Amino acid sequence: MKILENIRSFLYDKEYFINIFDNYVYVFNYLDLINFSETAIQLQMENFKVAVEGENLSIVKMMEKEILIEGTIKKVVKK
C-alpha cells in the first residue's frame, strides 16, 4: 500500500529524532556532547542544540550517533 509506505518514510526517514519517556531521553543522530552535569546535558545537533534538564542525570548508552539519558527529566528544550 502506498499510504503505508508514505507513513513509514515520514516516520523513519529523519535527520534526527528524540524520544522522551518518563525517566529517559533517547536522541538519535546528535553530533557532539557539549555539556554534561547531574542537572543538565547539552547536545549539538546539525542546526541547533538540545538541552536536557533535570536531576540525577546520567548517560546510560552512548554511541557514535545515539545517546540514552536517564534521570528525573524536567524539560527538554531546543536552543
Secondary structure as GFF3:
##gff-version 3
##sequence-region A 1 79
A	DSSP	alpha_helix	2	12	.	.	.	ID=ss1
A	DSSP	beta_strand	17	20	.	.	.	ID=ss2
A	DSSP	beta_strand	24	28	.	.	.	ID=ss3
A	DSSP	beta_strand	32	36	.	.	.	ID=ss4
A	DSSP	beta_strand	40	44	.	.	.	ID=ss5
A	DSSP	beta_strand	49	62	.	.	.	ID=ss6
A	DSSP	beta_strand	66	78	.	.	.	ID=ss7
###
